[in-house]
Amino acid sequence: MNAEFNWWLLIVGLVIGAGLTWLVLADSSRREVDIEDRELDSESRWIADALADLHRPLDDERVLDVLRLHRTYRVAAPQDEIEEPWPATDADPAAHVAPGDRPPMAHPIGGDPGRADRGAV
């Protein structure tokens, strides 16, 4: 009877060990809903600093506006139709496209960037 109990303990131990391993290796990255509004300022500074390091400077306020608009876009209802991106001809497709020739950007319902309220998000 003692040998059967040892096998049972071994099986239970393996199951518990597999469960603990899954918990440790599970995806623990933060999601959009995990980031609170009070963290947006520090996130925008971090992104602005990272862009400056890449020689693509952008001020903190613009990055903050982009983060808020992104958050608004993510909570909006999905679009009925999604436009295909304009074709890329080489490594930098934007270099060959004039700003007026780009397809219009899709806006979420109530997400007109011209009317973006800074404190609404």
Solvent accessible surface area in square Angstrom, and as a share of the most:
residue,aa,sasa,rsa
1,M,201,0.90
2,N,113,0.58
3,A,62,0.48
4,E,114,0.51
5,F,106,0.44
6,N,86,0.44
7,W,162,0.57
8,W,145,0.51
9,L,86,0.43
10,L,90,0.45
11,I,103,0.52
12,V,48,0.28
13,G,41,0.40
14,L,117,0.58
15,V,101,0.58
16,I,101,0.51
17,G,32,0.31
18,A,64,0.50
19,G,34,0.33
20,L,105,0.52
21,T,73,0.42
22,W,172,0.60
23,L,113,0.56
24,V,120,0.69
25,L,140,0.69
26,A,35,0.27
27,D,100,0.52
28,S,105,0.68
29,S,66,0.42
30,R,140,0.51
31,R,131,0.48
32,E,49,0.22
33,V,136,0.78
34,D,69,0.36
35,I,37,0.19
36,E,86,0.38
37,D,82,0.42
38,R,193,0.71
39,E,46,0.21
40,L,8,0.04
41,D,67,0.35
42,S,59,0.38
43,E,48,0.21
44,S,2,0.01
45,R,121,0.44
46,W,175,0.61
47,I,43,0.22
48,A,6,0.05
49,D,90,0.47
50,A,36,0.28
51,L,42,0.21
52,A,51,0.40
53,D,113,0.58
54,L,120,0.60
55,H,165,0.73
56,R,166,0.61
57,P,105,0.66
58,L,68,0.34
59,D,77,0.40
60,D,55,0.28
61,E,90,0.40
62,R,150,0.55
63,V,4,0.03
64,L,10,0.05
65,D,48,0.25
66,V,88,0.51
67,L,26,0.13
68,R,55,0.20
69,L,63,0.31
70,H,76,0.34
71,R,33,0.12
72,T,36,0.21
73,Y,103,0.39
74,R,140,0.51
75,V,122,0.70
76,A,27,0.21
77,A,55,0.43
78,P,125,0.79
79,Q,52,0.23
80,D,150,0.78
81,E,149,0.67
82,I,139,0.71
83,E,101,0.45
84,E,145,0.65
85,P,109,0.69
86,W,73,0.25
87,P,110,0.69
88,A,74,0.57
89,T,110,0.64
90,D,75,0.39
91,A,110,0.85
92,D,79,0.41
93,P,38,0.24
94,A,45,0.35
95,A,74,0.57
96,H,127,0.57
97,V,41,0.23
98,A,52,0.40
99,P,121,0.76
100,G,76,0.73
101,D,106,0.55
102,R,119,0.44
103,P,49,0.31
104,P,104,0.65
105,M,153,0.69
106,A,51,0.40
107,H,95,0.42
108,P,16,0.10
109,I,145,0.73
110,G,63,0.61
111,G,9,0.09
112,D,65,0.33
113,P,60,0.38
114,G,72,0.70
115,R,169,0.62
116,A,53,0.41
117,D,94,0.49
118,R,119,0.44
119,G,69,0.67
120,A,74,0.58
121,V,55,0.32
